[in-house]
Amino acid sequence: ATDGKAGDGTASAKDVFVKRIFRVADQQEVADMLGNKIRDEQNALHLCQAKVQQRKLAMRVTDAEFQFDRRKLTFYFTASRRVDFRELVRDLFKHFKTRIWMCQLDG
């Protein structure tokens, strides 16, 4: 396409944003980042469990997982029947300001 927009679904040269790498992270930085991520996931899990109890939802939240870039937070839960957790997701979004995913586990 001559207007800079690819018509076949592929990105044009204008749409590609390459981030510059300044240096490789050392072992301590990686350990600190992973430690912070684990701590934040545990805090998110406890907050979600408290909100589930507060709303008296028939579900059990078992785990929370942040994407490495913190753009998505996934909560894993079990429930014996369908649960309407739309208000819970709104509350969690207000607190974390990131995309919230709820993933039901078998069981």
Secondary structure, 3 states (H helix, E strand, C coil): CCCCCCCCCCCCHHHCCCCCCCCCCCHHHHHHHHHHHHHHHHHHHHHHHHHHHHHCCCCEEEEEEECCCCCEEEEEEECCCCCCCHHHHHHHHHHHCCEEEEEECCC
